[in-house]
Amino acid sequence: ESALTGHLVLSTLHTNTAAATITRLLDLGIEAYLLRASLLAVMAQRLARLTCVHCREIEHVSLHIRESLGVASDEVFHVGRGCPHCEGLGVRKRRAVYELMVVTPAIQKLIVPGAEADTIYRTAIAEGMTPLTQAAVQLARSGAIDAETGDYVPPLKVDNVALAKSIAMSSEAIGMAPRVLIEPEIAAARLVVLGVDA
């Protein structure tokens, strides 16, 4: 109700994916028409430990993890061996890995009683969302995190997402009437529900 009047809304929510946030809110008793009218976007995130740049070396990635991440057998990944800079841990600092699901007209049509998270998720990817796992793979390929950390991100439940493009919220999207931006909690990461004042 606050989002409908243009107020900033802050909260937390525990879900496994951005799409599951919609079904969770419906399960909590929020009417579908209220979500369609107020939901702008959902961001799911987790914090990944960054590989120490001072002791980075080539990582030997198991076939199981490569299959899980959908990466080729000849792709090179890096892991920290531990040094004085990282106190022997091989990792230093953290970085957010996230997926941003903008609620497009196609997704709005799916916000109905009994909505299925998998259908919403597939539609979000078709609309341009980069899934959490793909974002982690991109970081692992850049050497920022190791492949095992990338594999820790919750797996996808849909196929053919390797070519999914990143989506950015434009100023036009933010300016669309009062909306709520929700960031659900993934794994050990703390997730926050944010509202956008129109």
Stockholm file with secondary structure:
# STOCKHOLM 1.0

chainA/1-198         ESALTGHLVLSTLHTNTAAATITRLLDLGIEAYLLRASLLAVMAQRLARLTCVHCREIEHVSLHIRESLGVASDEVFHVGRGCPHCEGLGVRKRRAVYELMVVTPAIQKLIVPGAEADTIYRTAIAEGMTPLTQAAVQLARSGAIDAETGDYVPPLKVDNVALAKSIAMSSEAIGMAPRVLIEPEIAAARLVVLGVDA
#=GR chainA/1-198 SS CTGGGTCCCEECCBCSSHHHHHHHHHHTTCCHHHHHHHEEEEEEEEEEEEECTTSEEEECCCHHHHHHHTCCTTCCEEEECCCGGGTTSSEEEEEEEEEEEECCHHHHTTCSTTCCHHHHHHHHHHTTCCCHHHHHHHHHHHTSSCHHHHHHSCCCSSSCCTTCCCCCCCHHHHTSSSEEEECCBCTTSCCCEEEECC
#=GC SS_cons         CTGGGTCCCEECCBCSSHHHHHHHHHHTTCCHHHHHHHEEEEEEEEEEEEECTTSEEEECCCHHHHHHHTCCTTCCEEEECCCGGGTTSSEEEEEEEEEEEECCHHHHTTCSTTCCHHHHHHHHHHTTCCCHHHHHHHHHHHTSSCHHHHHHSCCCSSSCCTTCCCCCCCHHHHTSSSEEEECCBCTTSCCCEEEECC
//
